[in-house]
Amino acid sequence: MQALLAREKPLSPWRVVALQAGVGGLLVLAWWLFGSAPAQQVRSTVWGAVAVVLPHAVMAWGLRRPAAQAQAAFLSFLVWELIKVGLAVVILVAAAWLVRDLSWPALLVALIACLKVHLGAWWWLSRAVQRTN
């Protein structure tokens, strides 16, 4: 097990957060260049990306220290997951209340695209593990 762990580089949660922010940035650029109402769509895209990136960054920060026991690690993960989901909901509700003329399609595209970064990272890791077996 130690040889496998030494051979495989773990995926840093900060790399995933950075990739999510990058995807959000690319979507902002795309809406700004090609959108029918660029200001409205860019603003909405930023809110959608922030609703994913900020909670994931908070969770990555919260889980930065390893726990001594498996039960403590599991409980810590659950607590930070609850905080992450709650913060995402607060950001989305704030967007609905604060942003005049919110573009729901732009917000949802950003939200879904930034969330899908996790699937890409999971696929990449599973592909690397299959190569070594």
N, C-alpha and C positions, 0 to 999 in steps of 0.2 A: 504494500500500500504506500509506503514511504517513497519507493522508487517511482511509482506512478504519480504521486503528488509532486515529486521533484521534477519529473519530466514534463508535466502539464502545467502551464502557467494559468493561475486562476484569473477569471474575468473580474476586473475591479468594478465595483458598483459605480465608481466615479466615471469610468469610461462609458458605461451605459447612460449615465446622466448627461455626459457631454455629447454622446451620439443623439440623445433625445433633443437636446438643445440645438444641435446642428440640423436635425430634421425640421424642427420648428423654424429655424432661421431660413432654411431653404423654402419652406412654405410661405413665409412672410415675403421673401423675394419674389416668388412665383405670383402671389396675389398682387403685389405691388406692380409687377411688370404686365401681367395679363388679366387682372381682375376687372370686372365691369364697374365696380365702385371701390377702387383701391384703398382709400382711407378707411372705410368701414370694414372691409375684408381683412386688411392688415391688422387693425385694432382687435378684431375678433380672433384672428389667428394667434396673436400674441397671448390673449387670455386663454385660449385653448391649450397652447404649448405650456404656459405657466402652470395651468391646472394639472399638468403631468410632471413637468420638470421639477418644480419647487417641492412638491410632496416627496418625490423620489430622492431628491437631494437631502431633505430632512431625514428620511428613513436611512439613507446611506450614512449620514453623520451619526445617527443614533445607534447604528449597529457596528460602529467602527471598532469596538473593543470585543475580543472574543470572551465568551462566558466560560466559567470553570466547569460547569456541569451541563449536560444536555437539556435538563428541565429548565434551567435558567436561560439557556440560549433560546429555547422554544418560546418561553414566556416573553422574553425580550422581543423576539420577532413578532409575536402576536400584538404586543403593545404598540410597537412602532408601525406595524401594518394598520392598526386601528387609527393611529395618529395620521398616517399617510392618507387613508381614505377620507377621514374627517376633514383634513385640510383641503383635499381636492374638491369635496362637496362645498365647503365654504367658499373656495375660489370661484366655482361655477355659479353658485347663488349670487355672489358679489358681482360677477360679470352680468348676470341677468338683470340685476337691480341698477348697477352703476353705468353700464355702457348703453348709451342711447343709440338707436338703430343698429343693434347687434346683428351680425350676419351669422345665423345659426349654422348654415352649411360650412362656412369658413372655420368656425369654432370647432365643429364636430370633425371636420377633416383633420385639423391640427391635433385634436385630442386623440383620435384613432391612430393617426400616423405615428405620433410620439409614443403611444402605448405599444405599437407593433415592434418597436425597437427591441423590446424584451424577447419577442419571438425570434427575431433575427439572431440575437445573442444566444438564445437557447439552441437554435438550429446549428449555429457555428460551433458551440461547445459539443453538442452531440455528434457532429461530424468529426471533430477532432478525436473524440473518444473512440469512435468506430474505426478510425484509421489506425489507432494503436493496438486494437484487439486482433 
